[in-house]
Structure formats: structure tokens, C-alpha cells
């Protein structure tokens, strides 16, 4: 009885955060797939390669880290990363080729009404706006 009462007082431990590895030769080959698999607190490691993907929306607190020459390429068509969750970390990526628009404020990385995000050590190339 006392043991049960003590267990009730202990905080629940959150699920263990995991690394999801994006690799052109691995089981997860796109950043979009990694974002779909990720839970809040997970770390997405993007291995070297050029990833041409649709506009990526980050809607949960994750860490996105480039390893080697990891490039997210918008193909000149759209914004690359749109962050809609607090506490997101984006580090070590090259983000390039955001499509120019005179009706939309397109960015390599857009932070959309969020707080506590960390954007560091990224290269931004050929972006309409780098970070917005």
C-alpha cells in the first residue's frame, strides 16, 4: 500500500527521445519522412547529400542536425523549412534555392509565431529571405 502511494508520487518519465537518421541509402531517405516519424523531443540527423523535397513544415519540437554536407534544396519553387513549433533546433544545414516571389515572403527558414527556437551554424544560399 505504501509502495503504491510512493509510486503515485513519482513523476512519469517521458518516452526516450530517439535519433532518426535521414540517409539517401538508408531506411529513412527523406526529411519529410523523418518529420512524419518524429515525436516531440526526437533528433533528426540528416546525413550528407542533396535533398530536394516539398516545403517542409516542422510542427513539433525536434532537433534537426546536418551531418557532413547536408543540403536542403527548394529547387527554386518554394520555401524550404517552415517552423510552427516552439523549441525547435536547426543546426548544420545548407539551405538553398528558395523560389523568388513578389506575392509571398518566402524564406529558407521561416519561424511562424514560435519561441525558444535555435537556428545556428547553417549556410543559406540563393534564398529570397534567409531567415524570416
Buried (B, 14 or more C-beta within 10 A) or exposed (E): EEEEEEEEEEEEEEEEEEEBBBBEEEEBBBBBBBBEEBBEBBBBBBBEBEBEBEBBBBBBBBBBBBBEEBBBBBEEBBBBBBBBBEBBBBEBBBBBBBBEEEEEEBBBBBBEEBEEBEBEEBBBEBBBBBBB
